[in-house]
Amino acid sequence: MEAIVNPALRPIFLEGADPSMRAVESVIRELAQTSVPVLLLGEVGAGKRTIASRIYESCGAIGEFRVFECSELLEQDLEARDEPAPIKRPPRHQFSSGTVYLKEIGDLHFDCQLRLLELLPSITARLICGSTRDLEEEVRAGRFREDLYYRMSPVCLRLPPLRQRKQDIPLLTNFFLSKHAQDLRRPIPVLSMQTQQLFQDYSWPGNVRELEDAAKAIVVLGDESVAMGGLRAVLMKSERGSNGRLSLKQAARAASREAEKELILKVLTRTRWNRRRAAQELQISYKALLYKLKQIGCGDYGSS
């Protein structure tokens, strides 16, 4: 429900080159001089939590940076707490200091919305809320309180999706490749022009988070030609309507299939497409080779 974020684990903000992100960064610099609540709107993976952390740092990183999952908040979580005797101070609540990021504010239970509204006058922490939903639509549908919406959004930042900030893709790609190579103690991959173009052309429905997953998969697999065989299949499947998240398990499985296909075709070429000899070299049964050839669309090729 709540996480006090270790400074070493907070997401690293990377200044963008795209004009759409330059505008966001300009607002962040202005926010450093104020403590007004901020509402961050953007698609899944667009970087709302990273921006929240950046606002916290721009204000001097005073106090703790705390993250709350709104879908898990209960009314009692918003109740004030008395200081232990003999200290006589006003009751404190969880939003009394530092910076608080309320993740997916649209998921907050309706009763909790009322409690948060009542709590707002006593909140001394910097309050930042994030949402992937259109909260104005939620208000019209009666699922979100209109008074709370206006109280928590004097400043509203809409984060552009990655497909609208193409200039930042090479910058982010290189950053994630370096980051995960360092974490995993691997060499930093240098992407081919073909892969770089694929990254530019893809619409990234999972946004920056999906791009990071793809970069990490390349580092983990260690061979761009193998990794991209799998990644390309996953990316194109995602382009056709999946949820946009790139699982490393998916990428590894697809890359394994691509590597297997490449090896089979190399052996078949070497044996002049004699399938029985190829099966012997591959140390699999003839029937298994026929099945794999059918899977890759080459079932009618070659001689027995």
N, C-alpha and C positions, 0 to 999 in steps of 0.2 A: 504493500500500500504506500508506504513512505520510504524514501531513500535519501539519506544525507550523502551527497556525492563527494567522494574523495577527489581533491583537486587534480591528482594524477590521472584520474579516470574520467574526468569531464571531457566531453567531445571537443576536439580542437577546431576552432573557427579558422577558415581559410578565406582570405579576402578574394572576392571574385573579380573577374575581368569583364563580365557581361554587364551592360548598362542597367539591366533590371535588378541586379544584385548591388550595384553601386548605389542605387536609390535607397535600398534597404539599409545599407551601411551608413548612409548619410543620416537617416532617422535614428539609428542606434547611437550615433555620436551625440545627437541632440538629447537623447534620453538620459545620457550620463549626468545631465544637470538637473534632472527631475526625479521624482519618485512615484509618478502616476502609474496606475495599472496599465498593463499592455496586453492586448489580445493578438495572438499569432494564428493566422489562418493559412492552411496549406494542405496539399495532398499528403498521403502516407509517404514517409521517407524524404520529405522535402527539406528537413533540417530544422524543425521548430524547436526541438530541445537544444540543438547547437546554438541557435540564435538566442534562446533564453539564457544560456550560459554566457554568451557573448555580452548580453545586456548586463548581467551580473558583474562580469569582469570590468566592463566600461564604467561601472559605478564604483569601482575601487575594491570589488570583491570583499565587501564588508559583511561579516557574519557568515553563516553557512548557506550553501546552495542546496535547497531541499526540493525533492520531486515527489508529488503525490499522484497516484493513479486514481482519477476521479470515479472510475467504475467500481472501485473498491472502498470508497469513502462512505462511512456511516455517520448518522447524526451525532453519535457520541464522540466521534473523532473530532468534531468541531466544537465540542464543549470546552469551556474554560477550566483550567486546573488551578487549584489553590497551591501557593507556595507552602512548603512544610513549616510548621511553627518552629521557633518563635519569630520567623521573618514575617513582617507585616507589609505586604505589598498587594497591589491589585491582582486579581486572578489573571493567570497567563493562559494563552492558548497556543496552538502549534504554529500560528502565523505571527508570532510576536517579534521576530528578528530575522535578519538576513534577507535572502531572496527565496520566494516560494514559487515553484512552477507547477501549476495544476494541469496535468496532462489529460487531454481529451475532456475538456470542461462540459461538452455536450452530453457526456455519459453520466454526469452527476445526477443522482436521484432527486426527484422533484422536492421532497422534504428537505434534503440537504441544500438545495438551492435557496430555500427560504432561510435556513440557518446561516448559510454563508452571507446572504444579504444582510441579516441582522448583525453579523460579525464585522462587516466591512468597516464601520466607523472606528473600531478598535484595532484594526490591523495596522501594525507598524512595519511589517516586512514589505519588501518590494514584491508585488503580486503580478505574476505573468501567467496567462492562461493560453493554452493551445487547443486547437480543434481542427479536425479534418472535415467536419460538417459545416454546412451553411447555417449558421446560427439564426440568421434572420428568418430562414424558412422554418427552423425549429420553433421560433417564437410564434410565427403565424399558425403553426400546427398545434400550438398549445403545449409543446413538450419542454419548452424552456421559458423561464420567467423573463418578461420584457424588461422589468425594472433592474434585474440582475445583469442582463445583457448590456444595458446602457451604462451601468455603474462600473463594470469591469472593462469597458472598451473605449475609454477616452482617447486612447491611441490604438489603432488597429493596423497591424502590418500583414499584408498578404504576401506570402512567400511564393515566388514563381516556381513552377515545376521545372525539372531539369531540361525538358524538351524545349522550353522557352529561354534557356540560358546556355545555348550550345557553346558559346565561347569559353565556358568554364569547364567543359568536359575534359579537354587535355590536361588542364591544371589539376583537376580533382583526380583524374586517373593516375597521373604521376605521383601525386601525394599519397594515394592509397597504396599504390605499388611499393613505394618507399617505406611507408609505415608498416605494412605487413611483412615485407622482406626483413626489416629490422627486428620486428617482433619474433619472427620465425627463424631468424639468423640464416636467411637465404640471400642469394644474389638478387639485385633489383632487375627484374625483367625489362628488356627493351622491346616494345611492341612493334610489330611490322606495320607498314603503311596500310595493309589490308585490314588488320584488326583495328587500327586507329580510325579508319573510315567506317567500319562497322559500328564502332562506338558513337561516331558522329551521326550516323544515319538512323540509329535505333531510337525509339521514342521514350524509353526508360519509364514505363508506367510505375515502377517502384522507386523512381527518382534517385537521389544521392545514395540512399541506403542500398538500392539494387546495384548501382555502379560499384560501390565498395565491395559488395558480395562478389561481383564478377572479378574485380581486381584481386581479391584475396584468393579466389579459386585458381587464378593464373599463377600466383605465387606458390600456393600449396602444391599444385600439380607439377610445377617446375619446368614445363615444356609448353611453350605457347602454341605450337602446332597441334599438340594433343589436346591441350586445354580448350583451345578455340573450337576444335571439332565438337566437343561437348557443349561448350558455352553457346556456340552459334545455334545449335539445335534448341537449347533451352531458351535463348533470347528470342528466336523466331516463334517458338511456341507461345511465349509470353506475349509477343506482339499480336498474336491471333486471339488473345482474350483471356489468358490466365490472370492470376492476381498480381503479377509483376514482381513477386519476390523470387530471388534466385537462391535455391538451396545448394549448399556445397555438396550434399549427397547427390542431388540431381546432376550437378555439373560433373562430379567424379564418375557417376554411372554413365552419363552420356559420353564423357571423354574416354572411358574405358571401352565403350562400344566402338568409338571412332578409331582408337588405337588397334583394337582387334580387327576391324575391317581393313585397316591399312596393312597390317601384317599378313592377313589372308591373301589380299590382292598381290602383295609382293611375292609371296611364296608361289601363288598360282602363275604369276608372270615368269618366275624362275623355272617352273616345271612345265612351261608352255601350256598351262591350263589343264594339265593332267590331274584330275581331282583326286585319284587314288594316291598318287605320289605326294601330292600336296597334303593330304590327310596324314600320311605317314610322317612327313617332315614336321607338321604341326602337332603331332602326337595326340590326335583325336581320331574318333571313328569316322569312317566314310559317311555314315548316316548323319553324324553330327555336322560334318562339313557341308553336306547338302542342305541341311536345315539352316545353317548360318548363311550360305549363299542365297537361299531363298529370302532370308530376312533382309539382306542388303540389296536385293533386286537383281542378283546375278545367277539365279537358279538355272537358267537355260544355257549358260555358257560352259564351255570346256568339254573334255572327254573323260570317260571313266578310266 
